[in-house]
Amino acid sequence: MLPLSTSMRPARLEEFKGQRHFLYEGSLLYNSIKNKTFESAIFYGPSGTGKTTLARIIAAEMDADFKEINATTAGTKELKEILDDARFRFYGLQNQTTYLYVDEFHRWNKLQQDSLLKALEEGVIRFIGSTTENPYFAINNAVISRVRLLYEFKRLQKDDIKAILQNATKDKEKGLGNYDIIYNADAIDMIAELSNGDARVALDTLGFIAENIDDGSAVTVNLVGEALQSKVSFYDKSEDKYDLLSALQKSIRGSDPDAAIHYLARLIEGGADVQMIGRRLVVIASEDIGMAFPSAVSIVTSCVQAALMTGFPEARINLAEAVILLASSPKSNACAVAIDEAIADLRSRKIDEVPLHLKDAHYKGARDRGVKGYLYPHDFGGYVKQQYLPDNLYREKVKYYKPGTNGKEGAFKKYLEALHGDE
């Protein structure tokens, strides 16, 4: 039997889920597909986000010959055969363009990638390459310059995954609609969350469970946990993960590394993924540590990136380092307070324009508009007194950033006071 992710693969553009940052009705990409003016592109991003699916939909919409190969198994010889056939179709009686889709394109070496160049220049083929790597590092510049359009596929949102799963449970032709199975909503929710934005993982997990339970049975949270080999404690009480994340942040803010590590352990054992934990840690680094230890955000970001690269179980060590660093660091929320107060002013009162001497003066006629008088601080040893705030805020002597004295921030506070005095 085909995997559920294969049988449920969308065949029409209207069925495609996700990637709304570049594909929506009326977008340039959408219109180019519908108008049959789509040419070539490179799709890059994580697995299971729709790169192959969209390539196949495009080929179907174009009414063109479509060739699909994987760079891990296909070499120069197979590519040459495809290009020769494409030339025959293009210059022969058929006068037809061939769409070539190469999955894992970054696996080809420079010579193999460059073998596409002539066919691209002649228009013999339209090319779609997909890769999980950054194309600016993994793909030759010569190919990128000729393809031009690069689309970054992002992990699917939880709601998109849920919609895909729900469609699969109802579809009687390609999905599980004919199965005598009950699908518990919390189980579907759990698959959607733990699949980490990968539709393939989500569908194949659901398909695996459905194929291996009796008629009349239910897809439950426990079965999902068994299928994914994940803890299911979060799903006994939906708010648990948010309570644990809150407890983690408050323990870090309270400089208690033991409590912080305890809540990190509970999050990991409860099935929280690296992204969920990592997002909160990066926020904490700026919200609660801030200028008291400015390097914290860089170090924590590196720890989270390392955790994403290694995955569990090793990722626990990277995350533990970040948590202990944050809990053991001096604390300051001055950055968070400063930006929130500035935004509040913008939303609640009229603010004067940017002072004339701060406006862009790099165009003809700027001086005629009164754009002049800016003092370049480096010409004065690094600092010179002048107005930067809009007029009304300057007159009111508004202060958004109020530095504390903890850690490194104490030094910044002294420096600013020495510069500004009683301003």
N, C-alpha and C positions, 0 to 999 in steps of 0.2 A: 504493500500500500504506500502511496505517495505520502511524504511528510505533510502535515497540515499546512505548514508555511509555504509549501510548493503548490498545493491544490488551491489555496486561498489567495494566491498571488493576484493582485488586481490586473485586469486586462484593459481597463478604460481610465482615462485621465480623471474622470469624475470620481472614481473609486479610490484614488490615491490619497493616503493619509500622511499628514506631517509636512515638514519643510515649508511652512507657510511664510517664512521670511523671504522666499523667492518664488514660490509656486502657489498662486491663488488666481481665481478667475479675474482676468483683466491684467495680470502681471505680464511683463515682457516675455518671460519664458512661456507662460501659458498661451499667450497669443501667438508666439512663434510656432508652437506645436500645432495649434488649431489652424493657423494660416499656412501651414506647411512651409514655413521659411526658416525653420530650425536648421542650423548647420552642424557645428561641432562643439564639443564641450568636454570638460574634465569634471567628474564628480568625485569629491573626496569627503571622507568622514568615517565614523565607526561602522562596524558590520551591523546588518539588520535594520538599516535606516531607509532603505528603498532605492539604492543606487541602481542595482540591476533591474529592479521592477520598472523604474522610470525609463531606463534605456529601452526596454522592450516595448513599453507603451509608446514611446516616441517613434520607434521604428514602425509600429503598427499604424500610427496616425499618419506617417509619411507615405504609406503605401509603397515602401521601398524594399529592396532586397536587404536582408538583415543577416549578418554573420556575427556570431558570438564565440569568443575564445577566452581562455584563462591563461594569463602569462606564466603561471607556475607549471603548466603542462605543454603549452604551445611554444614553438620556437620559430626561428627565421624561415625555415622551410615551409611550414604551414602558412605563415604570414605571406610569403611570396606567392603561394598558390591562390590565396584569397585576393591579393592585389592583382594578379594576372586575370582572374575571373572578373574582378571589378572593372578592369580596363576594357575587357571584351564587352561587358554589359553597357559601359558608359559610351564607348565609341562605336558600338555595333548597332544593329537594328533596334535593339531594345531601348537604347538611349536612357538607361536607368542608373541612378546613383545607388551605390551600396553603402549602407550604414554598418560600420564595423565597431563592435563593442568589445573592448579588451578589459577584462576584470583583472585586478591586481597588477595594473600596468607598471607600477614601480618595480616589479620583479625583473623586467627586461633591462638589459644593460644599455649603454649609450648607443652602441651600434644597432641594436635591435630597434630601439625607439626611433633612431634617425632614419631607419628604412621606410618609415611612414611619410617622410617629409615631401618627397616628390609627388606621391599620390594625393597628399593634402593640397599641395600647391596647384595641381592640375584640376582638382575638383572631382577626381575619380572616386574618392570615398568621402563620406562624412564620418567623423571619428568621435566616439565617446569612450573615454578612458576612465576607469574608476580605481580608486586607491584609498587605503586607510591611512596613508602617510601624507605629510605636508607636501603638496605638489611642487612647491618652490624649491624644495630640497631633493625630492625624489624623481622629478621629471625634468628632462633636458629643456633648457630655455628655448631652443629652436622649436620644439614641439609646442610649448606654451604660447609662444609668439604667434604661431599659426592657428592655434585653437582659440585663444583669446578668452573664451568664456569659462570661468571656473566657478563651480557651485559647491559650497560647503554644506554637507548634510549633517544635521545635528541629531542627537539622540531624540527619539520620539517622546513627546509628553505623555504622562501617565494617562490622561484622558483619551489620547489617540490610541494607545495600546488597548485600553478598555473597549473602545469602539470597535477595534479590529477583532478582539476576542468575542465580543457580543455578536458581531456579524457572523463569525464562524459557528457560534452555537445555534444560529437560526438558519444558516444556509443549508438547504436540503440537497443541493446539487454538488457543491464542492466542499461543504463543511460538515458539521456534526448535527445538522438539523434532524436527521432521521434516527439519531441515537435516543434511546429511552433513558435519558440521564437528566438529573437535576443539577443545575449550576448555581451553587451558592454565591451570592453577590460578594461576600467578603473573600471568597476564594479567588474570584475573578480579579478583585481589587489587589489581592496579594500577588498574583502572577504579574499584573500590570506594574506593580511597584518593584518587585524583585528582578524583573527582566532587564532592568537598567536601560530602558529606552530601546531595546532590541526586539523588534517585532517577530523575528525568526525564533528567538528563544521563547518568547511568550506563546506563540502559536504551537510550537513543537512540544512545549511543556503541557499545554492543554490537551493536545492530541495524544500524547503519551498516556496521560491519566485516563482519558476517555476510552482508549483502546484496551485498557487493562483493569477496568472495573465492570461489575455485573450490571445487566439491565436493571433499571429502577434505582440504581445507586446514585449517590450525590458526589459531586466534586467539592471537597471540603478543604478547609485551611490545612488540616493535618496532612491530607494527601498532597497538597501543593508543597508543603514543607518537605515531605518525603521525596517528591519528584525533584525538587531543587536542592535537596540536602541542606535546607536552611532551617534555622530556628523559627518558630512561629509565635513567640511570646508577644510580639507587637500586635498581633491580630486577634488576641483574646480581648484586648481593650484598645480601641483605635487611637486613643490619645497618648498611650504609653510612650511612644517614640518622642513626642513633643515634650512630655514631662521630663524624659531623660535628657533631651537636648537642653532644656531649660536648666535642669539641675547641673549639667556639665558646665554651662556658661556661668552660672552663679557660683559654682565652686571655684572656677578659675578666677572669677572676679574677686572672690574672697580669699585668694592666695592660699588655697588648700589643695596641694597637688595630690594628696592621698584620696580625697573625696573625688577630685576630678578624674583620676585614673579609674576609680571604682565605677563611675558613670560611663566612662569610655568603654570599659570592659562589658558593662551591661548592654550598651548600644551594639557592640560587636557581636556579643552572644545572642542578642535579640534579632540579628539579621540586618542591621543597618549597613548600607553600603558605604564605600569610601567617599563618594561624592556628597552624600547626605551629611556625614560627619565633617568632611573637609570644608564644605561651604560655611558651616557654623564656625569652625576654627579660624578661617581667614577673616571672617567678620569680627570675631572676638579680638584678633590681633590689632585691628584698627579702632574698634569701639571701646575696648576696655584697657588696652595697653598703650596704643597710640604713641605720642611723642615721649612718653616715659622710657620707651625702648623702641625707637623707630625701626630698628632692624628686625623686629619680631615678625612683621608681616612678610618680609622676604624669606626669612627662615621657615616660617610656617607654610608659606606657599611651596617652598622647595620640598618640605616634608610631605605635603599632600600630593604633589606631583610624583614624588618617589613612591608613595603608597599606591597611586593609580597605576604606575608602571609595574610594580611587583605583584599587586593583588594580595588577597588574603591567602594563607595566614600571615605571611611576612609583613604585610601592610600594617599589622597591629603595632609593630615596633616603630615605624615611621610616625604613625598617629600618636603613639605614646610620647615620643620625643617632643612633638608639637605641643601636646597637652601639658607636659611637665614644664616646658619652657614658658608657656603662657602663664601657668599658675604660679611659677616662681619669679616672674618678672614684676617690676614696679608697675603701678597702675595709673592710668589717666584717661578720662573720658572727654578731655578738652576738645579733641578733634570732632567727635560726634556732636557735642554741644554747639560748637562753632558753626558747623554746616547747617544744623537744624535751626538755629536762631537766624542765620542769614536767609534760609528758605522761608521761614515764617515771616520775616520782614517783607520779602518779595511778594508774598501772597496776601499780606494784610494792609499794605500801605503803598503810597506812591513814592517811587524812588527817582531821584534826578538822573539825568543822562551821565554817561561817562565824561569826565572832565576833558575839555578840548585838548589839553597838552598830552593826554594819554591815547588819543585816537590815532589811527593809522595815518602816517604822514608820507607814505611811500607812493605817492601818485601826484601827477601834475595838478596844480590848483589847490592842494591841501592847505598851503599857507594862506591863500586867499580866503579860505573858509575859517581861518583863525586857528588852524591846527599847528601850533608851535609852542615853544617854551618848555619842552620836556628836557629834564636834566638827566644825563646818562650817569647812573651811579658809579660805574667803573672809572669814569673820569675824575671822580672825587674820592678815590680810595676804597670804593665799595658801598658807600652810603652817602646820600645827600637828602636833606629834608625837603620834601615837597608833598603836595596833596595827591592821594591816590583814590580815596573814596569819592563817590558822588557828592555834590555840594551839600545837600541836606544832612546826609549821614556824617560828613566831615565836620559840619558845624555842631552837630550833636555829640561829637567825639565818641561815636559808636565803637564798641569793642566786641568782636565776636569771639576771638581766640583769647582765652584767659588761662594762660599756662599755669600748671601746678608746680610743685617742687620735687616730685618723686623722680628718681632715676635721672635719665638724660634730660628730662624736661626742665629740671632746675637750671641746667646750664643754658638752655634756650631762653628761659625766662630772664636770667641775668643779662644775657646778650641783648635781648629786645629792650629791656629797661635801660641799659646803657645807651642804646641808640636813640630811643624816643624820650627818655627822661619823663617829664611831666606832661607830655603832649596829650 
